[in-house]
Amino acid sequence: MPAVVYFIQSGEDGPIKIGWTSTGNPWGRCAALQTGSPEELEVVGFFVGPQSEERRLHEKFAEHRIRGEWFAPVHDLKVEIGRSLILLRHAVEIAEMMGEE
């Protein structure tokens, strides 16, 4: 599986982790993080991309950094997550169309 940049949110309105995993499995990463979190964690978005994309997003949202890779759930970050979901949806649609041919 390709590497992905992922967004994991702590609770409904809590901080959002911007991370990267070479395994391509953001849910596995979420499960690993869950053991150390009292709040329910949820994968709220992801996209295929190199680690440099994770760094770019860390820099873009640096002023909203809480600690480490965790950021305040500001509007612009939520828009970025929305873009990742749109890209994912399009990728799934294209894969489904290619499978029908």
N, C-alpha and C positions, 0 to 999 in steps of 0.2 A: 504494500500500500504506500502511496506517496505521503511525504511529510505534510503536516497541516499546522496552520496557525489557528488557535482556538480561543474562544471566549467562555469562561466559566463564571457564573454569578453565584454569590453567596446570599441565599435568601431571596425574597421577592424584590426588594429594593436595595440590596446590599452591594458591596464592592464587586467589581468584575476583574477577573484575572485574564490578562492577555498572555498566552503562552504558545509554545511550539513543541511539537513532538514528531520525532522521526518515524514513529510507529504508524502514523496515520490514524490513530485511535484516540480521539479526544475523550471518549467515554471511559476508557481504561485509565486515562490520566485523572479524570474526575473522580473515579472510584478510589484511586490512590490518595488523592487529596482529601477525600471525604473522611477518612479515618482520623484526621487531625482537626476537623472542623465541627463545631457544635451546631452550625447552621446547615441546612440542606443545600447541597451544591448542585447546579444544573448546567449542562452544556447549552449555551444559548446561541451559539453560532460557531462556524469554522469555515476555513477555505484552504485549498491546497496552495502551499507556498513555502518558500525557503525561510530559513531563520532570519535572514535580513529583513523580511517583511515584519516579523515580530519586533525586531529592533526599531524599524521605522515607526511602528505604532506606539512603542514605548516612548520614543522621542516626541511624536505628535501629541501624545496625551500626558507628557511629563508634568505639566502644571497640576494635573489631577491625580498624580500618583499618591497613594496612601502609604504603601510600603512595598518594596520589592516589585513584584509584577502585578500588584493589586491596585486598581484605580477606582475613583469615585464614578458612579453610574450616571455621568453627565449626558446631556442630550446628544452631543456630537459623537460620543462613543456608541450610544445606542443606534445612531444613524449608520455608523461603520459596521455594526453587527447586522443591521438590516441589509446592507449591501452584500455582506457575506452570505446571507440567506437567499438573496435573489440570485447570486452567482451559483449557489448550490442547486437551487431549483432549476435553473437553466441547464446546468450540467446533467441533472437527472433526466430532464426532458429530452435532451440531445441523445443521451445514452439509450433511452427508451425508443426513440425514433430510429436509431441505428440498429437496434435489436429487431425492429419490425421489418427491416429491409432484407 
